[in-house]
Amino acid sequence: MRESNKKKIIVTIPAYNEEQTIGEVIKKIKEVMQKHQYNFEIIVVNDGSKDKTKEIAEKLGAIVYSHPINYGLAEAFRTELQKCIERKADIIVHTDADDQYRAEDIPKLIDQVEQGYDLVLGSRFKGKIEEMPYIKKLGNRAFSKVISNIINLKITDAQTGFRAFTRELAEKVPISSTHTYTQEQIIRAVKERYKVIEIPIYFAKRGKKTKSRLMKNPFEYATKAWINIFRVYRDYQPIKFFGYMSMIFFIPGFLLGLYLVYSFLTRGIVGRLPSVMLVVLLISISVQIALNGFIADMLRDR
């Protein structure tokens, strides 16, 4: 008997108003897991759905935990981790309820965990993408470059919602972010020296009846993506983040100050009070921002 057949595997699915797809997702997962004779459970975190998501999931044998209102994906993910730890899962597989990730790829994730990896990411960009809006592709690639730069490990799909990991990782790598939980788990896992790997997966086209929870329009998605990129840099590389912000004020203040000194030395012209005050203000703001960076870096290591 394969080692994974003895281990308890829990497949987790966050769901918010997914009555159109949740049934098909659960059926496909059960079929694949039973085919491979895994010891498994399916947990659905019903994140305040107002439709029949809960009823459909329960009817198909999933264990459902419901939030009273829609708390968002990050909070749903924390609930998943908590419940999987309580239910003594050995391997946790996280997927989505919109049927874009294929259940057939779940054994590939599990196999990598069995081979010793602590966090296995299903990369859409290493595999095949049936359809994805250009602005979303651009945002995902930008995110992945940021994360790769922070952890010194090349990641092609830091935002993938299709991943598998060990219970130890779930217990020792808590998620605190309310915006970037997918990236936070990767960053914390690498920082804590857990083994992380990506494998190619298939990403299907979104059904006509389903709407994206993450992208209502391209402008909103792009705005949120860049805000989250700034948050990631702020939280995990504060010296670099605040250093860049500091330079925005320091460079014009320094150049203006240099010009005033040059004017005084060459032409005897003393800078006007407003110019001198502007130099002092810009340099002071720059120093204050830089100090905030050092303070944030100290707090980050605690």
DADALIN-V643419 format. One record per pair of residues at least 12 apart in sequence whose C-alpha atoms are under 6 Angstrom apart, sorted by the first residue. I is the first residue (numbers start at 1). J is the second residue. Records with the same first field share a line. If there is no record, write none. Layout:
# DADALIN-V643419
I->J + J
This chain:
# DADALIN-V643419
5->38 + 39
7->90
8->39 + 40 + 89 + 90
9->40 + 89 + 90 + 91 + 92
10->40 + 41 + 42 + 92
11->42 + 92 + 93 + 94
12->42 + 43 + 44 + 94
13->44 + 95 + 96 + 97
14->44 + 45
15->46 + 47 + 97
16->47 + 49
17->49 + 51
18->53
19->52 + 53
21->98
22->97
25->99
28->103
29->103
42->62
43->62 + 63 + 64
44->64
45->64 + 65 + 66
46->65 + 66
47->66 + 67 + 70
48->67 + 68 + 69 + 70
74->178 + 181
81->170
90->166 + 167
91->165 + 166 + 167
92->164 + 165
93->163 + 164
94->162 + 163
95->161 + 162
100->203 + 204
101->203
109->164
117->195
118->165 + 166 + 194 + 195
119->164 + 165 + 196
120->163 + 164 + 196 + 197 + 198
121->163 + 198
122->162 + 163 + 198 + 199 + 200 + 201
123->157 + 198 + 199 + 200 + 201
124->201 + 203
126->200
127->200 + 201 + 202
128->202
129->203
130->203 + 204 + 205
131->205
144->156 + 157 + 158
158->183
159->182
238->293 + 297
239->293
242->290 + 293
243->290
246->286 + 289 + 290
249->282 + 286
250->283 + 286
253->279 + 282 + 283
257->279
